[in-house]
Amino acid sequence: MVVITVRLNNNQEIEQVGKVLKWKRSEVIRNLLEQGRKMKALELFKQRKVSLGLAAQITGITLKKIIYKILLNIFSLISFILSRLFILNFSSP
């Protein structure tokens, strides 16, 4: 593990997240960095700047797992849309 020093203008947000989640400050920062890395990889993939394989490498997730997560999100979205359509059909007179 590498130790990195970072200067922050305001660490109240980090302290607040830590208090809510009952995490140490270092855990909050590590988690935020991990989430940021995943978001950046997804953003680069959406912009077609990296392949899905490279996005998986950036996130540290296997290609198989990233495809699974994408498909899971697609199915969740389809399920949500269909449930809304179903509700609209039955709520119309």
Summary of the structure (lengths in Angstrom):
residues: 93
radius of gyration: 19.3
end to end distance: 63.1
largest distance: 64.1
contacts: 188
relative contact order: 0.06
helix: 74%
strand: 0%
